[in-house]
Structures are given as structure tokens and as C-alpha cells.
Amino acid sequence: MGPRKMSADERQVRDLLARQAAEWFVNLRAGGDAAQLRAFGAWLRSSPQHVEAYLQIAQTARELKAAAADPELVLAAMLAKRREP
């Protein structure tokens, strides 16, 4: 039996968490103040899904940085790796 398909609601939640995680990633890279860091910590602690979403964004950022630095890296292979469960 293959993996269970996500419902539309599950996809919406996943997409919302990915957007929130991406916003935190970008904002903190720009230099967060103490209040922002506390808010980020609270957001992370509020759900394991938040941690997972943030780690996925951070991993994607590392992969993109590596791809930009390595002209030999094949984009299709990187995209296929991201699609793996």
C-alpha cells in the first residue's frame, strides 16, 4: 500500500506552515531583535509541525546555496531529492 494522500485541509495547513517558516527564516536572516527571537522561539515551541516546517525551509536554503555554488549540480536531481518522503 502506498503513502496516504493528504486532504485539501492538510495541504492548506502544510502550505501555511511552510509560508510562516519561510517568513521566519527570511526575517531572522535579516537580523532579528530580542523580541523577534522570543516570538520565534514561542512559535517553534507551540508545535512540532512548526519545527519540522522550519527545518525543511532551512534545508532547502542550504541546498539552494550549494546549487548556486556548484554549476555541475543538476537541478532535476536536487528537485527529485526534495520530493522524497
Secondary structure, DSSP 4 states (H G I P E B T S, - for coil): --PPPPPHHHHHHHHHHHHHHHHHHHHHHTT--HHHHHHHHHHHHT-HHHHHHHHHHHHHHHHHHHHHH-TTS-HHHHHHHHH--
